[in-house]
Amino acid sequence: MVKRALLCLLLILGAVGALQAETFNIAAGTKLNCRLTQTLSTKLNFQNDPFTATVTEPLVIGGKQVIPFGSTIDGRIAWLVRPGRIRGVGEMRLDVVRITLPDGRSYTLNAVLTNAYGAPGARVRDEEGNVKGPSSRLRDMQGVGLGMGGGGFVGLLFGGAHGAVVGGAIGGGVLLADTLRRRGTDLTLPTGTQLEYQLTRELIVSTDAPRESASVRPEDIR
């Protein structure tokens, strides 16, 4: 009788604990801030490569940390393009898939990237969360201008005004040809880059984390 009574008590306590579990509805539009745990680059990575980020600011609702600091966000590079020549820039889209809390609870995550900080020249360019890298256009035009100036100066020394025109054209042409041969600057998001995501769908989080009792099991009291 005592064993049966103890079993009933354990079942009742378990039911009460389940009733006390709280559920939080995190609305679409809520911001999550995280930090990349590895470097991503249009030069070294490929489409569909996975990535991870760590939550840097806890999400607090009613005084409780619903999404704690240190939660892990898993994602993948959904789209990637290397920079072209003259006008092209590197771009990528980082889609998130899942968020895992420190206690092991895991939830599907629907969110879009809205901002990226800490990556030189990188910026989120549209509502789909595509990250655009630095443009090499100014650098390329400066190089062509430098070639024209150098060639023109040499031509002026040896051929006067006419030589300056010819030398400038030759110098600029040589630098332009070299520029056309090279790709633009790759987009690189270094480790530690701050990413801001905005939920596109409601996220429901329960405080009832799955746990195994380390004390008494029903089979131990039969």
Secondary structure, 3 states (H helix, E strand, C coil): CHHHHHHHHHHHHHHHHHHHCCEEEECCCCEEEEEECCCEECCCCCCCCEEEEEECCCEEECCEEEECCCCEEEEEEEEEECCCCCCCCCEEEEEEEEEECCCCCEEECCEEEEEEECCCCCEECCCCCEEECCCCHHHHHHHHHHHHHHHHHHHHHHHHHHHHHHHHHHHHHHHHHHHHHCCCCCCEECCCCEEEEEECCCEEEECCCCCCCCCCCHHHHC
